């Protein structure tokens, strides 16, 4: 389940040249986010050809209104 979500999330974010970026989470970062159900994938990176960054995954175990 998580593996399928991460594959889909990456295809919908940085691996997709048409994916919209979201507001930067840090100074000069480029950020993407993908949400499905109770799961969220967030990718942040700096640079271009040579880059550094991180990928985060959250899963909410319960939803609140």
N, C-alpha and C positions, 0 to 999 in steps of 0.2 A: 504494500500500500504506500508506504513512504517513498519507496524507490520510484514507483510510477509517478507520484506527485512531483518529485524532484526532477525527473526527466522532462515532464510536461512543463514545469515551471521554468527550467532553463531554456526550453524551446520557445517559450513565450516572453522571455526577457533578453538577456545579453546575446543569446544565440540567434535572435531574430532582429535583423537590421532595421525593421520597421517598428519595433517595440518602443512605446513612449517611456521616457525617463520620468521619474518623480522628482520632487524637490530634494536637493542635496541634504544628506543627513550630517555631513561634515564639510568644512571649508574645501572647496574645489573638488569634491567627490562627484562621481556619476552614480546614480542609484536607479535601481529597478525594483519593482515589487509585483508579486503575483499572489492572488488569493483564490482559494477554492474551498468551499465548505468551512471547516474549522481550522484550515491550515493556511499559513502565510510563509512565503519565501521572500527574502530581501537580499539583494546583491548590491554591494558598494565597492567601487574601485577607483583608483587614481592612476592617471597616466594613459598611455595609448598602447604602442607595441610592447613596451616594457611596462608592466603594470603591477600593482599590488592592491589587495582588497580582501574582502571577506564575504561569506555567504551565511545567512542566518535562516533558520527554520523554526517556526513556532507551530504548536498544535494546542488549541484550547480544548481542555478535557470537558468543559461544560460551557454553555453559552448563557450569558446574562442579558436581560432586556434593559 
